[in-house]
Every structure is written in structure tokens, then in C-alpha cells.
Amino acid sequence: MRKTIRESIMSVVNDLHQSGIIDEVTQREMENLCLPVVKNYSPPAMVMLNIPRHGFLGLPPPLRQRQSG
């Protein structure tokens, strides 16, 4: 089975830590630098993600008018 680049890098980092070449702090820093796994969303799911933030169909909400006075 083929590993992702992230999995390959983390495997090497874990091996380096186990062999004592890098410490636990460096290992954790490397884990934090790795990008999270990207989820695959269907088009309807993407629309549902955008509705709470941007309103219907991904359009930004209307700007509020300043009240004079």
C-alpha cells in the first residue's frame, strides 16, 4: 500500500525520535508543521458548509447601514 507524503514524513520523524536523533519537542514541532488531512466534500456538502458563514448560495451577507446621529 502506498503512503501519503505526510505519512512518510511522520514515519521518518518517528523513527528518528525512537533512535534518539531528535527529541520529543522536535518530533511534536514536526507533527504540527504537517498539514492536516484534506477531506473530500461533495458539492452539496460544500454549499452546506458555506451557508452559515455567508448566507444562501455562498453570497456575503448585506452590509449594515450606519445610523446617523
C-alpha angles and dihedrals in degrees: 000000000000119000126218118246089253092053091048093050093047091049090055092045091050091049090050090050093048091050091050097245093119129028128235093261091057090046091054091046090054091049090052092050093055114095117244120254110275114234121221111232126189117233093257090050090052090053090051090052091054099045098076092048104038108018127241117354093001095289116145117253116259117272117253117246117237114243114231121225 
